[in-house]
Amino acid sequence: QVQLVESGGGLVQPGGSLRLSCAASGSISSFNFMGWYRQAPGKRRELAATTTSDGSTTYANSVKGRFTISRDNAKNTVYLQMNNLKPEDTAVYYCYYSAPRAADYWGQGTQVTVSS
């Protein structure tokens, strides 16, 4: 079992910044994927950014150049620095963990609202 604890959501004006954090605990595999998906009202959950434990990253086209994902393997924590936020970034952001031959795990979600 893996537990994910998220923090860092909130309300921000367009052009502002937020930083999300997600700490994993439990049965953590040496090689794993961690990242963030998001779900806006009335839309399907979509990838925002993910990273592997060896440092590879993947970004959705809509966030490239504005969001940066990073991780601290010693703390099993992944971060999402979100800059130049836009109203269309408004969504519930879910932390995600996966590993080979293991189940997928999701955090409880944290609300990000971009509005003036």
Secondary structure, DSSP 4 states (H G I P E B T S, - for coil): -EEEEEE--EEE-TT--EEEEEEEEES--SS-EEEEEEE-TTS--EEEEEEETTS-EEE-TTTTTTEEEEEETTTTEEEEEE-S--GGG-EEEEEEEE-TTS--EE---EEEEE--
